């Protein structure tokens, strides 16, 4: 992604090279996309038949970029006779302004050409290198280039227009221009992407933010959200920079769902610009102390689409919370099950956890009461469909072996779950963090039942079940001779004995016996898992370890934020601060924007963290990571009507202040720093 440039507004986004050009790709999603369809697959600028080369670029804002270009080879830049400024923005549609500057002392003729193609590829077709099944037609009329794709009722269209006279042909637009000496020529190009519905109109047009908007409107809307967040004052520039970048990216990732018309946060550019159960829930947990108003739409959307039947194709079961919702062609024609798809075992307990955490911060009892049936259905799923073997554990195995996900935990790549020697277990599988989530969900739901549903008997039952789960978990998952919890149990009840970052999620959930916590912490911060830049997904001495393997050795920022939260929960403040410190140090090398993942190389091997080759950036739960790290450092924890502040600020970070934290108590301020014996944190 470092050689590519992206701009976005919600889930409409464009990915180009550093010249601003888009060329057809079946390996990586370059192009203009909206709602899972690529509306531009080629957009190449030439001047007198020559490709242009990048001089500089301004990409300070998420929805717009300006490229400064020159024709010819880089060695000719010294005496360039012309240059080009290419300014573009996603403002509902895609707009680009071209300016050609004549640097000579005489009038010059130029031929400006934009080559255009639209393959209307679905994101899954790009990922899986599939061929299109519909028909694309190209027409030219009234100086407009129109590219149309149809497959039965599936209808998408791209139109290109311009403000300057152009020769329009099926392959693009040509401008033959004359520029006076030391003067310039400008045109503006408009590219509209149309998602036709059954009534022959763009189905996004009726959404409040669905049409074209001005750049000023987008800037004001994003700034309004950022202004509502608490104000951070600190002496640590990496923390300040990461906080600013995170707020900007979270504002940019918001999009409107066609299904219910609510504002959601897309999971990550370029592959995951849609609602994900797991990702959206964890992002919501991360942002809760800062922007709690972002959370209810996600909760309501997930509740509204909760599973209600057994559907093998979609891995749907009653009470189950979705994994992923897509709007593209392959979902519409059921070539992929994502309409929606329910193939995750963790989104359901995480849904319960989020509802409780949301109420703790906001005091929104009305939502908790309204969603009582959905929470009960989720808990019922954990005990029935989720317990595939009837052992009291949460298992997973896809109902759809053709197109369903094999691994349905957060490490969902095919080799994400393995034994220490690298062998892959069979199915079903019960990963350790799933049991922690189920335990936490029952403890939290018991509070909801007792406090809001007037059902103390149900609360007592949930607490008994949670206590029993914790006892059995310690018995069956603990590996005595290695001093850590197994990654999973296989179908025969044998321990899948790899050492992984998942044990940090166990601390967050509270399922770890106090007597085991010290050993778990030693492993998390030991050299096998801890790279110096963060905790690796898999320890470096394990059979499948690969420092640039997706789930088998890379460092994931969101994963580390959950681990830091767990360390703080068990009282390991210094260790939690170390995770925070290393994550923020890493963010400096990504201009404040933590990517989806980066390599697990040790810090003494590389002077900077090495980005994973195809990491999503921005990604929602990576953007949420600095916020959760800040919560951990300040020790913010809602307890009843009070905000408890118990800082874990790393030594050397200096002053860290957070002003106007919203919540049920109004707004309060928090201060965390290395304190002397008489200093106390502010807050209430």
Secondary structure, DSSP 8 states (H G I E B T S, - for coil): -TTEEEEEETTEEEEEETTS-B---SSS--EEEETTEEEESEEEEEETTEEEEEEEEEEEETTEEEEEEEES-GGGGGG-SEEEEEEEEESSSEEEEEEEEE-SSS-EEEEEEEEEE----BHHHHHHT----SEEEEEEETTEEEEEEEETTEEEEEEEEESS--EEETTEEEEEEEE-TT-EEEEEEEEEEEEB-TTSSBTTTTSTT-S---HHHHHHHHHHHHHHS-EEEES-HHHHHHHHHHHHHHHHTEEE-TTT--EEE--BTTTB-S-BHHHHHHHHHHHTTT-GGGHHHHHHHHHHT---S-BTTTTB-TT---SEE--SHHHHTTSS--EEE---SSHHHHHHHHHHHHHHHH--HHHHHHTHHHHHHHHHHHHTTT-TTSSSS--B--S-TTTS-S--SSS-STTSS--TTS----SSBEEHHHHHHHHHHHHHHHHHHHHTS--HHHHHHHHHHHHHHHHHHHHHHEETTTTEE-SEE-TTS-EE---BTHHHHHHHHT-S-HHHHHHHHHHHTSTTTB-SSSBBSB-TTSTT--TTSTTTT-B-HHHHHHHHHHHHHTT-HHHHHHHHHHHHHHHGGGTT---S-B----TTT-SS--B-TT--SSBHHHHTHHHHHHHHHHTEEEETTEEEE-----TT---EEEEEEEETTEEEEEEE----TT------
